[in-house]
Amino acid sequence: MPPLNAQDPLGVARAALQASALDLPMAALLVACEPWMLVLVALALYSWLEREVRGVLKAFAPAVAAILVAVAVALAARASGTTPRPLDAGGFAPLLAGAFPAPHAAGVAALAVFSLLAYGRRAFVVLALGAICAVVRVRASAHWGVDLGAGGALGAAAAAAAYAGVLRLFPAGHLAGMRRRRLGRNDATKSGMPAPEAEPGARAS
């Protein structure tokens, strides 16, 4: 077993989450953390944050790209099978070749980081989703702590790259406009001046 996994810090957390009463809700939450569900969560979240369909699509498309890239890279890296699954992993997990990095963590992190970059504090709700997915993956015993951490870092990097790419390709686009206005509100708050009005098509924070 690799040295990083010899003393896995998630062992105590796994033991505490094994109550049978948690089986059904944890199973439902586990499905909610699947990459295809994250795409639907992104669509629902951006539909709530935006007023117009075109605004939803302009945020949704790069977010989905970040999720898919992060998950794909994680799956490709995991195919090497260099890190074994925890011995107490349940379900089909022991049949899979490797555990590092965690694709679910990569997808969740990609959604969370992109949403926070695009919408700022209005998207803080995605942090709750990230915490929930971390808990259910720990309970499933499918990954070591380092797997989840690496997957999260991969997802964050993919989201940051996608966001930066959109700003560079579309400097006058929807996401760039929201960023300028968000920065403008922050500057206005610090200087005591009236904050600029919200961008058309986006809900005010």
Secondary structure, 3 states (H helix, E strand, C coil): CCHHHHCCCCHHHHHHCCCHHHHHHHHHHHHHCCHHHHHHHHHHHHHHHECCHHHHHHHHHHHHHHHHHHHHHHHHHHCCCCCCCCCCCCCCHHHCCCCCCCHHHHHHHHHHHHHHHHHHHHHCHHHHHHHHHHHHHHHCCCCCHHHHHHHHHHHHHHHHHHHHHHHHHCCCCHHHHHHHHHHHHHHHHHHCCCCCCCCCCECCC
